[in-house]
Amino acid sequence: MTEHAESQYQSYLLRLWRSGESKTCRVMLERIDSHERHGFADLEDLCAFLREQADDLGGEQEVTR
Protein backbone atom coordinates (compact mmCIF):
# COMPACT_ATOMS: atom_id res chain seq x y z
CA MET A 1 0.00 0.00 0.00
CA THR A 2 1.39 3.41 -0.87
CA GLU A 3 1.93 6.15 1.69
CA HIS A 4 -0.90 8.20 0.17
CA ALA A 5 -3.28 5.25 0.29
CA GLU A 6 -2.40 4.56 3.93
CA SER A 7 -3.23 8.13 4.89
CA GLN A 8 -6.71 7.64 3.37
CA TYR A 9 -7.43 4.38 5.19
CA GLN A 10 -7.87 3.48 8.86
CA SER A 11 -8.90 0.15 10.29
CA TYR A 12 -10.20 -0.42 13.81
CA LEU A 13 -11.23 -3.30 16.04
CA LEU A 14 -14.40 -2.43 17.95
CA ARG A 15 -15.19 -4.00 21.32
CA LEU A 16 -18.56 -3.56 23.06
CA TRP A 17 -19.43 -4.96 26.47
CA ARG A 18 -21.41 -4.46 29.66
CA SER A 19 -19.65 -4.85 32.99
CA GLY A 20 -21.48 -6.40 35.90
CA GLU A 21 -25.14 -5.51 36.14
CA SER A 22 -24.62 -2.17 34.44
CA LYS A 23 -27.04 -1.29 31.68
CA THR A 24 -24.42 1.01 30.13
CA CYS A 25 -22.58 -0.26 27.09
CA ARG A 26 -18.79 0.24 27.26
CA VAL A 27 -16.80 0.78 24.08
CA MET A 28 -13.15 0.35 23.09
CA LEU A 29 -11.71 1.05 19.68
CA GLU A 30 -8.22 -0.21 18.76
CA ARG A 31 -6.41 0.97 15.66
CA ILE A 32 -5.15 -2.11 13.82
CA ASP A 33 -1.85 -0.71 12.50
CA SER A 34 -0.62 1.06 15.66
CA HIS A 35 -2.60 -0.79 18.39
CA GLU A 36 -3.56 2.64 19.77
CA ARG A 37 -6.63 2.24 21.98
CA HIS A 38 -9.46 4.63 22.70
CA GLY A 39 -12.09 4.03 25.36
CA PHE A 40 -15.54 5.62 25.28
CA ALA A 41 -18.18 6.00 27.94
CA ASP A 42 -21.01 5.72 25.43
CA LEU A 43 -21.86 5.33 21.75
CA GLU A 44 -22.29 9.09 21.28
CA ASP A 45 -18.62 9.65 22.24
CA LEU A 46 -17.58 6.89 19.84
CA CYS A 47 -19.52 8.51 16.98
CA ALA A 48 -17.97 11.90 17.72
CA PHE A 49 -14.49 10.36 17.60
CA LEU A 50 -15.20 8.63 14.30
CA ARG A 51 -16.49 11.89 12.81
CA GLU A 52 -13.21 13.56 13.82
CA GLN A 53 -11.23 10.77 12.20
CA ALA A 54 -13.24 11.15 9.00
CA ASP A 55 -12.56 14.91 9.02
CA ASP A 56 -8.82 14.24 9.43
CA LEU A 57 -8.86 12.07 6.29
CA GLY A 58 -10.11 15.07 4.35
CA GLY A 59 -12.55 15.14 1.51
CA GLU A 60 -16.28 14.82 1.84
CA GLN A 61 -17.84 13.15 4.85
CA GLU A 62 -19.91 10.59 3.03
CA VAL A 63 -20.21 7.40 5.04
CA THR A 64 -21.42 4.25 3.31
CA ARG A 65 -23.13 1.39 5.10
NUZAPA-907920 format. One record per residue: residue number from 1; residue in three letters; x, y, z of N, C-alpha, C, O in turn. Coordinates in nm, 2 decimals. Example, Ala and Ser with C-alpha at 12.3 -4.5 7.8 and 13.67 -1.06 7.14 Angstrom:
% NUZAPA-907920
guvo:1 nulo:Ala n_u:1.32 n_v:-0.57 n_w:0.78 ca_u:1.23 ca_v:-0.45 ca_w:0.78 c_u:1.32 c_v:-0.33 c_w:0.78 o_u:1.42 o_v:-0.33 o_w:0.85
guvo:2 nulo:Ser n_u:1.28 n_v:-0.22 n_w:0.71 ca_u:1.37 ca_v:-0.11 ca_w:0.71 c_u:1.29 c_v:0.00 c_w:0.79 o_u:1.34 o_v:0.11 o_w:0.80
This chain:
% NUZAPA-907920
guvo:1 nulo:Met n_u:0.09 n_v:-0.12 n_w:0.00 ca_u:0.00 ca_v:0.00 ca_w:0.00 c_u:0.09 c_v:0.12 c_w:0.00 o_u:0.19 o_v:0.13 o_w:0.07
guvo:2 nulo:Thr n_u:0.06 n_v:0.22 n_w:-0.08 ca_u:0.14 ca_v:0.34 ca_w:-0.09 c_u:0.11 c_v:0.43 c_w:0.03 o_u:0.02 o_v:0.41 o_w:0.11
guvo:3 nulo:Glu n_u:0.21 n_v:0.53 n_w:0.05 ca_u:0.19 ca_v:0.62 ca_w:0.17 c_u:0.06 c_v:0.70 c_w:0.16 o_u:-0.01 o_v:0.72 o_w:0.26
guvo:4 nulo:His n_u:0.03 n_v:0.74 n_w:0.04 ca_u:-0.09 ca_v:0.82 ca_w:0.02 c_u:-0.21 c_v:0.74 c_w:0.05 o_u:-0.31 o_v:0.78 o_w:0.11
guvo:5 nulo:Ala n_u:-0.21 n_v:0.61 n_w:0.00 ca_u:-0.33 ca_v:0.53 ca_w:0.03 c_u:-0.34 c_v:0.50 c_w:0.18 o_u:-0.46 o_v:0.49 o_w:0.23
guvo:6 nulo:Glu n_u:-0.23 n_v:0.48 n_w:0.25 ca_u:-0.24 ca_v:0.46 ca_w:0.39 c_u:-0.30 c_v:0.57 c_w:0.47 o_u:-0.37 o_v:0.56 o_w:0.56
guvo:7 nulo:Ser n_u:-0.27 n_v:0.70 n_w:0.42 ca_u:-0.32 ca_v:0.81 ca_w:0.49 c_u:-0.47 c_v:0.83 c_w:0.47 o_u:-0.54 o_v:0.90 o_w:0.54
guvo:8 nulo:Gln n_u:-0.53 n_v:0.76 n_w:0.37 ca_u:-0.67 ca_v:0.76 ca_w:0.34 c_u:-0.75 c_v:0.64 c_w:0.39 o_u:-0.86 o_v:0.62 o_w:0.36
guvo:9 nulo:Tyr n_u:-0.68 n_v:0.56 n_w:0.47 ca_u:-0.74 ca_v:0.44 ca_w:0.52 c_u:-0.71 c_v:0.41 c_w:0.67 o_u:-0.59 o_v:0.42 o_w:0.70
guvo:10 nulo:Gln n_u:-0.81 n_v:0.39 n_w:0.75 ca_u:-0.79 ca_v:0.35 ca_w:0.89 c_u:-0.87 c_v:0.23 c_w:0.92 o_u:-0.99 o_v:0.22 o_w:0.87
guvo:11 nulo:Ser n_u:-0.82 n_v:0.14 n_w:0.99 ca_u:-0.89 ca_v:0.01 ca_w:1.03 c_u:-0.89 c_v:0.00 c_w:1.18 o_u:-0.79 o_v:0.02 o_w:1.25
guvo:12 nulo:Tyr n_u:-1.01 n_v:-0.03 n_w:1.24 ca_u:-1.02 ca_v:-0.04 ca_w:1.38 c_u:-1.09 c_v:-0.17 c_w:1.42 o_u:-1.16 o_v:-0.23 o_w:1.34
guvo:13 nulo:Leu n_u:-1.05 n_v:-0.22 n_w:1.54 ca_u:-1.12 ca_v:-0.33 ca_w:1.60 c_u:-1.21 c_v:-0.27 c_w:1.71 o_u:-1.17 o_v:-0.19 o_w:1.79
guvo:14 nulo:Leu n_u:-1.34 n_v:-0.30 n_w:1.70 ca_u:-1.44 ca_v:-0.24 ca_w:1.79 c_u:-1.48 c_v:-0.35 c_w:1.90 o_u:-1.51 o_v:-0.46 o_w:1.86
guvo:15 nulo:Arg n_u:-1.47 n_v:-0.31 n_w:2.02 ca_u:-1.52 ca_v:-0.40 ca_w:2.13 c_u:-1.63 c_v:-0.33 c_w:2.21 o_u:-1.62 o_v:-0.22 o_w:2.25
guvo:16 nulo:Leu n_u:-1.74 n_v:-0.40 n_w:2.23 ca_u:-1.86 ca_v:-0.36 ca_w:2.31 c_u:-1.88 c_v:-0.46 c_w:2.42 o_u:-1.88 o_v:-0.58 o_w:2.40
guvo:17 nulo:Trp n_u:-1.91 n_v:-0.41 n_w:2.54 ca_u:-1.94 ca_v:-0.50 ca_w:2.65 c_u:-2.02 c_v:-0.42 c_w:2.76 o_u:-2.02 o_v:-0.30 o_w:2.76
guvo:18 nulo:Arg n_u:-2.08 n_v:-0.50 n_w:2.85 ca_u:-2.14 ca_v:-0.45 ca_w:2.97 c_u:-2.07 c_v:-0.51 c_w:3.08 o_u:-2.05 o_v:-0.63 o_w:3.08
guvo:19 nulo:Ser n_u:-2.03 n_v:-0.43 n_w:3.18 ca_u:-1.96 ca_v:-0.48 ca_w:3.30 c_u:-2.06 c_v:-0.50 c_w:3.41 o_u:-2.14 o_v:-0.41 o_w:3.45
guvo:20 nulo:Gly n_u:-2.06 n_v:-0.61 n_w:3.48 ca_u:-2.15 ca_v:-0.64 ca_w:3.59 c_u:-2.29 c_v:-0.63 c_w:3.55 o_u:-2.33 o_v:-0.67 o_w:3.44
guvo:21 nulo:Glu n_u:-2.37 n_v:-0.57 n_w:3.64 ca_u:-2.51 ca_v:-0.55 ca_w:3.61 c_u:-2.55 c_v:-0.42 c_w:3.55 o_u:-2.66 o_v:-0.38 o_w:3.54
guvo:22 nulo:Ser n_u:-2.44 n_v:-0.35 n_w:3.51 ca_u:-2.46 ca_v:-0.22 ca_w:3.44 c_u:-2.54 c_v:-0.23 c_w:3.31 o_u:-2.52 o_v:-0.32 o_w:3.23
guvo:23 nulo:Lys n_u:-2.63 n_v:-0.13 n_w:3.29 ca_u:-2.70 ca_v:-0.13 ca_w:3.17 c_u:-2.63 c_v:-0.05 c_w:3.06 o_u:-2.67 o_v:-0.05 o_w:2.95
guvo:24 nulo:Thr n_u:-2.52 n_v:0.02 n_w:3.10 ca_u:-2.44 ca_v:0.10 ca_w:3.01 c_u:-2.35 c_v:0.02 c_w:2.93 o_u:-2.28 o_v:-0.07 o_w:2.98
guvo:25 nulo:Cys n_u:-2.35 n_v:0.04 n_w:2.80 ca_u:-2.26 ca_v:-0.03 ca_w:2.71 c_u:-2.12 c_v:0.04 c_w:2.71 o_u:-2.12 o_v:0.17 o_w:2.69
guvo:26 nulo:Arg n_u:-2.02 n_v:-0.03 n_w:2.73 ca_u:-1.88 ca_v:0.02 ca_w:2.73 c_u:-1.82 c_v:0.00 c_w:2.59 o_u:-1.86 o_v:-0.10 o_w:2.52
guvo:27 nulo:Val n_u:-1.73 n_v:0.09 n_w:2.54 ca_u:-1.68 ca_v:0.08 ca_w:2.41 c_u:-1.53 c_v:0.10 c_w:2.41 o_u:-1.48 o_v:0.19 o_w:2.48
guvo:28 nulo:Met n_u:-1.46 n_v:0.01 n_w:2.33 ca_u:-1.31 ca_v:0.04 ca_w:2.31 c_u:-1.29 c_v:0.02 c_w:2.16 o_u:-1.34 o_v:-0.07 o_w:2.10
guvo:29 nulo:Leu n_u:-1.21 n_v:0.11 n_w:2.11 ca_u:-1.17 ca_v:0.11 ca_w:1.97 c_u:-1.02 c_v:0.10 c_w:1.96 o_u:-0.95 o_v:0.18 o_w:2.03
guvo:30 nulo:Glu n_u:-0.97 n_v:0.00 n_w:1.89 ca_u:-0.82 ca_v:-0.02 ca_w:1.88 c_u:-0.78 c_v:-0.01 c_w:1.73 o_u:-0.83 o_v:-0.08 o_w:1.64
guvo:31 nulo:Arg n_u:-0.69 n_v:0.08 n_w:1.70 ca_u:-0.64 ca_v:0.10 ca_w:1.57 c_u:-0.55 c_v:-0.02 c_w:1.53 o_u:-0.46 o_v:-0.06 o_w:1.61
guvo:32 nulo:Ile n_u:-0.58 n_v:-0.09 n_w:1.42 ca_u:-0.52 ca_v:-0.21 ca_w:1.38 c_u:-0.37 c_v:-0.19 c_w:1.36 o_u:-0.29 o_v:-0.27 o_w:1.40
guvo:33 nulo:Asp n_u:-0.33 n_v:-0.09 n_w:1.29 ca_u:-0.19 ca_v:-0.07 ca_w:1.25 c_u:-0.10 c_v:-0.03 c_w:1.37 o_u:0.02 o_v:-0.07 o_w:1.37
guvo:34 nulo:Ser n_u:-0.15 n_v:0.05 n_w:1.46 ca_u:-0.06 ca_v:0.11 ca_w:1.57 c_u:-0.10 c_v:0.05 c_w:1.70 o_u:-0.02 o_v:0.07 o_w:1.80
guvo:35 nulo:His n_u:-0.21 n_v:-0.02 n_w:1.71 ca_u:-0.26 ca_v:-0.08 ca_w:1.84 c_u:-0.30 c_v:0.03 c_w:1.94 o_u:-0.31 o_v:0.00 o_w:2.06
guvo:36 nulo:Glu n_u:-0.31 n_v:0.15 n_w:1.89 ca_u:-0.36 ca_v:0.26 ca_w:1.98 c_u:-0.50 c_v:0.24 c_w:2.02 o_u:-0.58 o_v:0.21 o_w:1.93
guvo:37 nulo:Arg n_u:-0.53 n_v:0.25 n_w:2.15 ca_u:-0.66 ca_v:0.22 ca_w:2.20 c_u:-0.73 c_v:0.35 c_w:2.25 o_u:-0.67 o_v:0.44 o_w:2.30
guvo:38 nulo:His n_u:-0.86 n_v:0.35 n_w:2.22 ca_u:-0.95 ca_v:0.46 ca_w:2.27 c_u:-1.07 c_v:0.40 c_w:2.34 o_u:-1.14 o_v:0.32 o_w:2.28
guvo:39 nulo:Gly n_u:-1.09 n_v:0.45 n_w:2.46 ca_u:-1.21 ca_v:0.40 ca_w:2.54 c_u:-1.32 c_v:0.51 c_w:2.53 o_u:-1.28 o_v:0.63 o_w:2.53
guvo:40 nulo:Phe n_u:-1.44 n_v:0.47 n_w:2.53 ca_u:-1.55 ca_v:0.56 ca_w:2.53 c_u:-1.66 c_v:0.52 c_w:2.63 o_u:-1.68 o_v:0.41 o_w:2.65
guvo:41 nulo:Ala n_u:-1.72 n_v:0.62 n_w:2.69 ca_u:-1.82 ca_v:0.60 ca_w:2.79 c_u:-1.95 c_v:0.56 c_w:2.73 o_u:-2.03 o_v:0.49 o_w:2.80
guvo:42 nulo:Asp n_u:-1.97 n_v:0.60 n_w:2.61 ca_u:-2.10 ca_v:0.57 ca_w:2.54 c_u:-2.09 c_v:0.58 c_w:2.39 o_u:-1.98 o_v:0.62 o_w:2.34
guvo:43 nulo:Leu n_u:-2.19 n_v:0.54 n_w:2.32 ca_u:-2.19 ca_v:0.53 ca_w:2.18 c_u:-2.18 c_v:0.67 c_w:2.11 o_u:-2.13 o_v:0.69 o_w:2.00
guvo:44 nulo:Glu n_u:-2.23 n_v:0.77 n_w:2.18 ca_u:-2.23 ca_v:0.91 ca_w:2.13 c_u:-2.08 c_v:0.96 c_w:2.12 o_u:-2.04 o_v:1.02 o_w:2.02
guvo:45 nulo:Asp n_u:-2.00 n_v:0.93 n_w:2.22 ca_u:-1.86 ca_v:0.97 ca_w:2.22 c_u:-1.79 c_v:0.89 c_w:2.11 o_u:-1.70 o_v:0.95 o_w:2.05
guvo:46 nulo:Leu n_u:-1.82 n_v:0.77 n_w:2.09 ca_u:-1.76 ca_v:0.69 ca_w:1.98 c_u:-1.79 c_v:0.75 c_w:1.85 o_u:-1.70 o_v:0.77 o_w:1.77
guvo:47 nulo:Cys n_u:-1.91 n_v:0.79 n_w:1.83 ca_u:-1.95 ca_v:0.85 ca_w:1.70 c_u:-1.88 c_v:0.98 c_w:1.68 o_u:-1.84 o_v:1.02 o_w:1.57
guvo:48 nulo:Ala n_u:-1.87 n_v:1.06 n_w:1.78 ca_u:-1.80 ca_v:1.19 ca_w:1.77 c_u:-1.65 c_v:1.17 c_w:1.73 o_u:-1.60 o_v:1.24 o_w:1.65
guvo:49 nulo:Phe n_u:-1.59 n_v:1.07 n_w:1.79 ca_u:-1.45 ca_v:1.04 ca_w:1.76 c_u:-1.44 c_v:0.99 c_w:1.61 o_u:-1.35 o_v:1.04 o_w:1.54
guvo:50 nulo:Leu n_u:-1.53 n_v:0.91 n_w:1.57 ca_u:-1.52 ca_v:0.86 ca_w:1.43 c_u:-1.54 c_v:0.98 c_w:1.33 o_u:-1.48 o_v:0.98 o_w:1.22
guvo:51 nulo:Arg n_u:-1.63 n_v:1.07 n_w:1.37 ca_u:-1.65 ca_v:1.19 ca_w:1.28 c_u:-1.52 c_v:1.27 c_w:1.27 o_u:-1.48 o_v:1.32 o_w:1.16
guvo:52 nulo:Glu n_u:-1.45 n_v:1.29 n_w:1.38 ca_u:-1.32 ca_v:1.36 ca_w:1.38 c_u:-1.22 c_v:1.29 c_w:1.29 o_u:-1.15 o_v:1.35 o_w:1.22
guvo:53 nulo:Gln n_u:-1.22 n_v:1.15 n_w:1.30 ca_u:-1.12 ca_v:1.08 ca_w:1.22 c_u:-1.16 c_v:1.09 c_w:1.07 o_u:-1.06 o_v:1.11 o_w:0.99
guvo:54 nulo:Ala n_u:-1.28 n_v:1.10 n_w:1.04 ca_u:-1.32 ca_v:1.12 ca_w:0.90 c_u:-1.28 c_v:1.25 c_w:0.85 o_u:-1.24 o_v:1.27 o_w:0.74
guvo:55 nulo:Asp n_u:-1.30 n_v:1.35 n_w:0.94 ca_u:-1.26 ca_v:1.49 ca_w:0.90 c_u:-1.11 c_v:1.50 c_w:0.88 o_u:-1.06 o_v:1.56 o_w:0.78
guvo:56 nulo:Asp n_u:-1.03 n_v:1.43 n_w:0.96 ca_u:-0.88 ca_v:1.42 ca_w:0.94 c_u:-0.84 c_v:1.36 c_w:0.81 o_u:-0.73 o_v:1.40 o_w:0.76
guvo:57 nulo:Leu n_u:-0.92 n_v:1.27 n_w:0.76 ca_u:-0.89 ca_v:1.21 ca_w:0.63 c_u:-0.91 c_v:1.30 c_w:0.51 o_u:-0.85 o_v:1.28 o_w:0.40
guvo:58 nulo:Gly n_u:-0.98 n_v:1.41 n_w:0.54 ca_u:-1.01 ca_v:1.51 ca_w:0.44 c_u:-1.12 c_v:1.46 c_w:0.34 o_u:-1.17 o_v:1.35 o_w:0.35
guvo:59 nulo:Gly n_u:-1.15 n_v:1.55 n_w:0.25 ca_u:-1.26 ca_v:1.51 ca_w:0.15 c_u:-1.39 c_v:1.53 c_w:0.21 o_u:-1.41 o_v:1.58 o_w:0.32
guvo:60 nulo:Glu n_u:-1.49 n_v:1.48 n_w:0.14 ca_u:-1.63 ca_v:1.48 ca_w:0.18 c_u:-1.65 c_v:1.38 c_w:0.29 o_u:-1.58 o_v:1.28 o_w:0.30
guvo:61 nulo:Gln n_u:-1.75 n_v:1.40 n_w:0.38 ca_u:-1.78 ca_v:1.32 ca_w:0.49 c_u:-1.90 c_v:1.22 c_w:0.45 o_u:-2.00 o_v:1.22 o_w:0.52
guvo:62 nulo:Glu n_u:-1.89 n_v:1.15 n_w:0.34 ca_u:-1.99 ca_v:1.06 ca_w:0.30 c_u:-1.95 c_v:0.92 c_w:0.36 o_u:-1.85 o_v:0.87 o_w:0.33
guvo:63 nulo:Val n_u:-2.04 n_v:0.87 n_w:0.44 ca_u:-2.02 ca_v:0.74 ca_w:0.50 c_u:-2.12 c_v:0.64 c_w:0.44 o_u:-2.24 o_v:0.66 o_w:0.43
guvo:64 nulo:Thr n_u:-2.06 n_v:0.53 n_w:0.39 ca_u:-2.14 ca_v:0.42 ca_w:0.33 c_u:-2.17 c_v:0.31 c_w:0.43 o_u:-2.08 o_v:0.29 o_w:0.52
guvo:65 nulo:Arg n_u:-2.28 n_v:0.25 n_w:0.42 ca_u:-2.31 ca_v:0.14 ca_w:0.51 c_u:-2.32 c_v:0.01 c_w:0.43 o_u:-2.35 o_v:-0.09 o_w:0.49
